[in-house]
Amino acid sequence: MLAEMLQLPVEDKIFYAVLVFSWTVYLWEAYLAFRQRRIYRSTMHVPTELGKIMDSETFEKSRLYQLDKSNFGFWSGLYSETEGTLILLLGGIPFLWRISGTVTARFGLGPEYEISQSLVFLMLATLFSALTGLPWSLYNTFVIEEKHGFNQQTLGFFLKDALKKFAVTQCILLPVTSLLLYIIKIGGDYFFIYAWLFTLIVSLVLVTIYADYIAPLFDKFTPLPDGELKTDIESMAKSISFPLTKIYVVEGSKRSSHSNAYFYGFFKNKRIVLFDTLLEDYSPLNQSGEGETAATEQKDENEASGDESKLKPKNKKQGCSNPEVLAVLGHELGHWKLGHTIKNIVISQMNSFLCFFLFAALIGRKELFLAFGFHDSQPTLIGLMIIFQFIFSPYNELLSFCLTVLSRRFEFQADRFARGLGRSTELYSALIKLNKDNLGFPVADWLFSMWHYSHPPLLERLRALTGPKQD
């Protein structure tokens, strides 16, 4: 068998190597998920060391939620891997390229209009991906998330949101791709430098405008009202020289009861965004009993604005108290103060430059195109797809693991920064609350967590917060 494989043409070796590696990664991921599912099934009671931070009811809810998510991930992952394999085996990529050529020909554009054909190909490929992924997304949202009390969307809201996301994606993706292809075409021997610079500029622009112009298309952003929380956030930002200009609350509760917080912006123009589900005093999901009137008013306001999301009053408090929110932000601002954001940008751009450099070295290899069914042409977009998605896949897996390890290190450092601000007690309780609110399961298989967790497991973070301080 091995001898026969060695006798194959180079293009066939490349094709089968891509398939074998793809299935190897899938089987590895499936094995890790199996190990973690075994933890979910076997850990039926709260471990002794968790007895003081998690009650039995919450523990069981989180166990069942994570088990459902893991089972769903198995089937969706198997479908995705099978679909990708069939696309390669049946020549789906060259077939879609020919369809794109037929479409552009109807408008009088021949093969020489490669960029136009590439844009049609890209639009059809993303449409296919959106349609095949829709049933899985619907099941995840309206079965799993709904079953465990997280989903706040109606079907109408979900579908309108999906259409809006697709439209916005096309409005960004198509112009950016056309300019990138044009730069590669006219860039000469050093096109990889110009292509890298272009993608760097695009990424910086998108980061800058996302929260101001793109995110508000999907969610409502309102300034945090004046009060104790806003004053305390501004004071903390000032104490570490964080150039804060605005603080927003985003209406995340209309989609899900999961919570989050982040900051964005460059130079002296930083903004902080808090999900309303993070704020105990602001979350509409806390409205119950005496808060029923407020929930009704919020519902009427949503209906008046055409918002078809639904609010589900909860019996338990959602989110964190103001001191805990400050501790969470102390952690987030620690990422800025310790240079984690800049380091991640530098690593990302170094990787991007390396990939474009290697792409420049490989794009002329005809056997790469032959391996995936392109015998008469070597389209630049197809070359980008083959090299970045398939040829670089071993490197991408290794890089992803290294970045996961680095991310966990950064999380510990940001926790220590918040502790240095005198907020270890509040961060400790906030981490417990957020874990409960999001039904995070606190017990993890060591190999699964090592490979997948970008944040350290809850117990490790809590131990670090209460252990001796480290320089």
C-alpha positions in Angstrom: 0.0 0.0 0.0 2.8 2.4 1.0 4.8 1.5 -2.1 1.7 2.2 -4.3 1.2 5.6 -2.6 4.8 6.5 -3.4 4.3 5.7 -7.0 1.5 8.2 -7.3 1.9 11.5 -9.2 2.9 14.5 -6.9 -0.6 16.1 -7.2 -2.3 12.9 -6.0 0.1 12.6 -3.1 -0.8 16.2 -2.1 -4.5 15.5 -2.4 -4.4 12.4 -0.3 -2.1 13.9 2.2 -4.6 16.8 2.7 -7.4 14.3 3.2 -5.5 12.1 5.6 -4.3 15.1 7.7 -7.9 16.5 7.8 -9.3 13.2 9.1 -6.4 12.8 11.5 -7.2 16.2 13.1 -10.9 15.3 13.2 -10.2 12.0 14.9 -7.9 13.7 17.4 -10.5 16.3 18.2 -13.2 13.5 18.5 -11.0 11.6 20.9 -10.5 14.7 23.1 -14.2 15.3 23.1 -14.9 11.7 24.0 -12.5 12.1 27.0 -14.4 15.2 28.1 -17.8 13.6 27.6 -16.7 10.8 29.8 -16.0 13.4 32.5 -19.5 14.8 32.1 -21.1 11.4 32.4 -19.1 10.1 35.3 -18.9 13.2 37.5 -22.4 13.1 38.9 -21.8 14.9 42.2 -20.0 18.1 43.2 -16.4 17.3 44.1 -15.4 18.1 47.6 -13.2 21.0 46.7 -16.1 22.6 44.8 -18.6 22.3 47.6 -18.2 25.9 48.8 -18.5 27.5 45.4 -21.2 25.5 43.5 -24.5 24.0 44.7 -25.7 20.6 43.5 -28.5 22.0 41.3 -26.2 24.3 39.4 -23.6 21.6 39.0 -26.2 19.2 37.5 -27.5 21.9 35.2 -24.0 22.7 33.9 -23.2 19.0 33.5 -26.3 18.4 31.4 -25.8 21.5 29.4 -22.1 20.8 28.5 -23.0 17.1 27.7 -25.7 18.3 25.3 -23.2 20.7 23.7 -20.6 18.0 23.4 -23.0 15.5 21.8 -24.1 18.2 19.4 -20.5 19.0 18.6 -19.8 15.4 17.7 -22.6 15.2 15.1 -22.0 18.6 13.7 -18.3 18.0 13.5 -18.8 14.6 11.8 -21.1 16.3 9.3 -18.7 19.1 8.6 -15.8 16.7 8.0 -17.9 14.4 5.8 -19.1 17.4 3.8 -15.6 18.7 3.3 -14.3 15.3 2.2 -17.1 14.8 -0.3 -16.5 18.3 -1.7 -12.9 17.4 -2.4 -13.5 13.9 -3.7 -16.4 15.0 -6.0 -14.5 18.0 -7.3 -16.8 20.5 -5.7 -14.3 23.4 -5.8 -13.6 23.3 -9.6 -17.3 22.7 -10.2 -18.3 25.8 -8.4 -15.5 27.7 -10.2 -17.0 26.6 -13.6 -20.5 27.7 -12.4 -19.0 31.1 -11.4 -17.6 31.4 -14.9 -20.9 30.6 -16.4 -22.5 33.3 -14.4 -20.0 36.0 -15.3 -20.2 34.9 -19.0 -23.9 35.8 -18.9 -22.8 39.4 -18.3 -20.3 39.3 -21.2 -17.3 38.7 -19.0 -14.8 36.1 -20.2 -12.1 34.1 -18.4 -9.8 37.2 -18.5 -12.1 38.8 -15.9 -10.7 36.5 -13.1 -11.4 38.9 -10.2 -15.1 39.1 -11.2 -15.3 35.3 -11.4 -13.6 35.1 -8.1 -16.2 37.3 -6.4 -19.0 35.2 -7.8 -17.3 32.1 -6.6 -16.8 33.6 -3.2 -20.4 34.7 -2.9 -21.7 31.3 -4.0 -19.3 29.5 -1.6 -20.4 31.6 1.4 -24.0 31.1 0.4 -23.6 27.4 0.3 -21.8 27.4 3.7 -24.6 29.6 5.2 -27.4 27.3 3.9 -25.7 24.0 5.0 -24.9 25.5 8.4 -28.4 26.9 9.0 -30.1 23.7 10.3 -27.2 23.2 12.7 -27.4 26.7 13.9 -31.2 26.5 14.3 -30.9 23.3 16.4 -28.1 24.7 18.6 -30.1 27.9 19.3 -33.7 26.7 19.5 -33.1 23.2 21.0 -29.9 23.2 23.1 -29.7 26.9 24.1 -33.5 27.0 24.5 -33.6 23.9 26.6 -31.0 25.2 29.0 -32.5 28.7 29.3 -30.0 30.8 27.3 -31.8 31.5 24.1 -33.7 34.8 24.0 -34.5 34.9 20.3 -37.6 34.2 18.3 -37.4 32.4 15.0 -38.2 35.6 13.1 -35.5 37.5 14.9 -33.0 34.7 14.3 -33.7 34.6 10.5 -33.6 38.3 10.0 -30.3 38.5 12.0 -28.8 35.7 9.8 -29.8 37.6 6.6 -28.4 40.8 8.0 -25.1 39.1 8.9 -24.8 37.5 5.5 -25.4 40.9 3.7 -22.9 42.7 5.9 -20.3 40.0 5.4 -20.7 40.3 1.6 -20.4 44.1 1.8 -17.1 43.7 3.5 -15.7 40.5 2.1 -16.2 41.2 -1.6 -14.5 44.6 -1.9 -11.7 43.5 0.4 -11.1 40.3 -1.6 -11.2 42.1 -5.0 -8.6 44.6 -3.8 -6.4 41.9 -2.4 -6.5 39.9 -5.7 -5.8 43.1 -7.6 -2.7 43.8 -5.4 -1.5 40.3 -5.9 -1.9 40.6 -9.7 0.0 43.9 -10.1 2.4 43.6 -7.1 5.2 42.0 -9.0 7.9 40.0 -7.2 7.2 41.6 -3.9 3.4 41.4 -4.0 3.4 39.5 -0.7 4.6 42.6 1.1 1.9 44.8 -0.4 -0.7 42.1 0.3 0.4 41.8 3.9 0.3 45.6 4.4 -3.2 45.7 2.8 -4.6 43.1 5.2 -2.9 44.8 8.1 -4.6 48.1 7.3 -8.0 46.4 6.7 -7.8 44.5 10.1 -6.9 47.8 11.9 -9.8 49.6 10.2 -12.2 46.9 11.0 -11.2 46.8 14.7 -11.6 50.6 14.8 -15.0 50.8 13.2 -16.6 47.5 14.4 -18.1 48.6 17.6 -19.2 52.1 16.3 -20.6 51.1 12.9 -20.9 47.4 12.4 -22.0 46.0 15.9 -24.8 48.6 16.2 -26.4 47.1 13.1 -27.1 44.0 15.2 -27.3 45.2 18.8 -28.4 48.3 20.7 -25.5 50.2 22.3 -26.3 52.9 25.0 -24.0 54.9 27.1 -23.7 53.7 30.7 -25.8 56.0 32.8 -24.2 58.4 35.2 -23.8 56.9 38.6 -21.5 55.1 41.0 -20.5 52.3 38.6 -19.6 54.8 35.8 -17.6 57.0 38.3 -15.7 54.0 39.7 -14.9 52.7 36.2 -13.5 56.1 35.2 -11.5 56.3 38.4 -10.0 52.9 37.9 -9.1 53.6 34.2 -7.5 56.9 35.3 -5.5 55.1 38.0 -3.7 53.0 35.4 -3.6 55.7 32.7 -6.1 53.9 30.5 -7.3 56.5 27.9 -11.0 55.8 28.4 -13.4 58.0 26.4 -16.8 56.2 26.5 -18.5 53.3 28.3 -21.3 51.5 26.6 -23.9 48.9 27.6 -24.9 46.5 24.8 -28.3 44.8 24.8 -27.0 41.3 24.7 -30.0 40.0 26.6 -32.1 40.1 23.4 -30.1 37.2 22.0 -28.8 35.2 24.9 -28.3 35.3 28.7 -24.5 34.7 28.3 -22.5 37.6 29.4 -19.3 39.4 28.4 -17.2 42.6 28.5 -14.5 44.0 26.3 -12.6 47.2 25.3 -11.6 48.5 21.9 -10.0 51.4 20.1 -6.5 52.6 19.4 -4.2 55.2 20.9 -6.1 57.8 23.1 -9.6 56.7 22.1 -10.5 53.6 24.1 -14.1 52.5 24.8 -15.4 49.9 27.2 -18.4 47.7 26.3 -20.4 45.9 29.0 -23.1 43.3 28.2 -26.3 44.1 30.1 -26.4 40.5 31.2 -23.1 41.1 33.1 -24.6 43.9 35.2 -26.8 42.7 38.0 -28.5 46.1 38.3 -29.2 46.5 34.6 -29.9 43.0 33.2 -33.6 42.7 32.1 -33.3 39.0 32.8 -33.4 39.8 36.5 -36.9 41.2 36.3 -39.3 39.0 38.2 -41.9 39.5 40.8 -41.8 43.1 41.7 -39.7 43.7 38.6 -42.5 42.4 36.4 -43.6 45.9 35.4 -40.1 46.8 34.2 -39.9 43.6 32.2 -43.3 44.4 30.6 -42.1 47.9 29.7 -39.0 46.5 28.2 -41.1 44.1 26.1 -43.3 46.9 24.9 -40.3 48.9 23.9 -38.9 46.0 22.0 -42.2 45.4 20.2 -42.4 49.1 19.3 -39.0 49.0 17.7 -39.7 45.7 15.8 -37.5 43.7 18.1 -38.8 40.2 18.2 -36.5 38.9 20.9 -38.1 37.6 24.0 -37.2 38.3 27.6 -37.4 35.5 30.1 -37.6 36.7 33.7 -35.4 34.6 36.0 -35.8 33.7 39.7 -32.1 34.0 40.3 -29.9 37.1 40.0 -28.1 37.4 36.7 -24.7 39.1 36.5 -22.4 40.7 38.9 -22.6 43.4 41.5 -20.8 46.7 40.8 -17.6 45.8 42.8 -17.5 42.5 40.9 -17.9 44.3 37.5 -15.0 46.5 38.5 -12.9 43.4 39.2 -13.8 41.9 35.8 -12.8 45.2 34.1 -9.6 45.2 36.2 -8.8 41.9 34.6 -9.7 43.1 31.1 -7.7 46.4 31.5 -4.8 44.2 32.8 -4.6 42.8 29.3 -4.1 46.3 28.0 -1.7 47.4 30.7 0.5 44.3 30.3 0.7 44.7 26.6 -1.2 41.5 25.8 -3.3 43.2 23.1 -0.2 44.6 21.3 1.6 41.2 21.6 -1.4 39.4 20.0 -1.4 41.9 17.2 2.3 41.5 16.6 2.1 37.7 16.6 -0.9 37.8 14.3 0.9 40.1 11.8 4.1 38.1 11.9 2.1 35.0 11.1 0.3 36.9 8.3 3.5 38.1 6.8 5.1 34.6 6.9 2.0 33.1 5.3 2.0 35.6 2.5 5.7 35.0 2.0 5.2 31.3 1.7 2.2 31.8 -0.5 4.4 33.8 -2.9 6.9 30.9 -3.0 4.1 28.3 -3.7 1.6 30.0 -5.9 3.5 29.1 -9.0 3.5 25.3 -8.3 1.1 23.9 -10.9 0.8 20.6 -9.0 -1.1 22.3 -6.2 -3.8 23.3 -8.6 -3.8 19.9 -10.4 -4.3 18.2 -7.0 -7.6 19.9 -6.6 -8.9 19.6 -10.1 -7.7 22.7 -11.8 -6.0 21.5 -15.0 -6.5 24.5 -17.3 -6.2 27.5 -15.0 -4.5 28.7 -11.8 -6.9 31.3 -10.3 -5.3 33.4 -7.6 -8.3 33.0 -5.2 -8.2 29.2 -5.6 -4.5 29.4 -4.8 -5.2 31.4 -1.7 -7.7 28.8 -0.6 -5.5 25.8 -1.4 -2.4 27.1 0.3 -3.9 28.9 3.3 -6.6 26.3 4.1 -5.1 23.0 3.0 -1.3 23.2 2.6 -0.9 25.3 5.8 -3.2 23.2 7.9 -0.5 21.4 9.9 1.2 24.7 10.7 -2.2 26.2 11.6 -2.9 23.4 14.1 0.4 23.9 15.7 0.1 27.7 15.9 -3.4 27.4 17.3 -2.2 25.2 20.1 0.7 27.5 20.9 -1.7 30.5 21.0 -4.0 28.7 23.3 -1.1 28.0 25.7 -0.1 31.7 25.5 -3.7 32.9 26.0 -3.9 30.9 29.3 -0.7 32.5 30.4 -2.1 35.9 29.6 -5.3 35.2 31.6 -3.3 34.3 34.7 -1.3 37.5 34.3 -4.5 39.6 33.9 -5.9 38.0 37.1 -2.8 38.9 39.0 -3.1 42.4 37.7 -6.6 42.7 39.0 -5.4 41.2 42.3 -2.7 43.9 42.4 -5.5 46.5 42.2 -6.9 45.1 45.4 -9.8 43.3 43.7 -8.9 39.6 44.2 -11.9 39.0 46.5 -14.4 40.6 44.1 -12.8 38.8 41.1 -13.0 35.5 42.9 -16.7 35.9 43.5 -17.3 37.3 40.0 -15.6 34.2 38.4 -17.9 31.9 40.4 -21.0 33.9 39.4 -20.1 34.1 35.7 -19.3 30.4 35.7 -22.8 29.7 37.2 -24.6 32.1 34.9 -23.0 30.5 31.8 -23.3 27.0 33.2 -19.6 26.3 32.9 -18.6 22.8 34.1 -15.7 23.2 36.5 -14.3 19.7 36.0 -12.2 19.1 32.8 -10.1 16.3 31.4 -6.5 17.5 31.5 -5.8 16.7 27.8 -9.0 18.3 26.6 -8.4 21.5 28.6 -4.8 21.7 27.6 -5.7 21.5 23.9 -8.8 23.6 23.9 -9.1 26.0 26.8 -7.9 29.5 26.0 -8.8 30.4 29.6 -7.6 28.4 32.6 -10.1 26.1 34.3 -12.1 27.8 37.0 -10.4 26.0 39.9 -6.9 26.9 38.7 -7.9 30.6 38.5 -9.4 30.6 42.0 -6.4 28.9 43.5 -4.1 31.4 41.8 -6.2 34.3 43.2 -5.9 33.0 46.8 -2.3 31.7 46.6 0.8 33.7 47.4 1.5 36.7 45.2 3.9 36.3 42.3 6.1 39.0 40.8 
